[in-house]
Amino acid sequence: MTDLAEHVLTAANTIAVVGLSRDPGKAAHAVPASLQAAGFRIIPVHPSADELLGEKVYRSLTDIPEPVDLVDVFRPPVEAPEIARQAVAIGAKTLWLQQGIVSAEARRIAEEGGLDYVEDRCTAVVRALGRITKKEDHQEVSPTQGPPRG
């Protein structure tokens, strides 16, 4: 049986990433990049960048003009409640606080707003372990299996 984190990630297609970093060496850049490479639509939310991962950047969740399935948060816990309010306001299905981020208030806001809630988990790890991909032509390869032959 899959857990909630795997279930919501499998169901998601469009992920708004709050706090997507410009620095490729940071998890807040590498994790969304890995999700994008697996076929997820990534929408960056950043206060000053114009483009990240080849996508237009929005200043806040409420500025995004299309539906969002999952809000992935790479910001300090003190910012999580406001992000939760915005996630509820835009009708997102899930609020996900990345590994190391926990907020009882964000959980309460999200759950009262009808959102699924995941905290202190890494979307990239859940995706890899669950072998979740959105690319129909993409084949997961185990380290011992090697690349497909053909």
Disulfide bonds with the S-S distance in Angstrom:
none
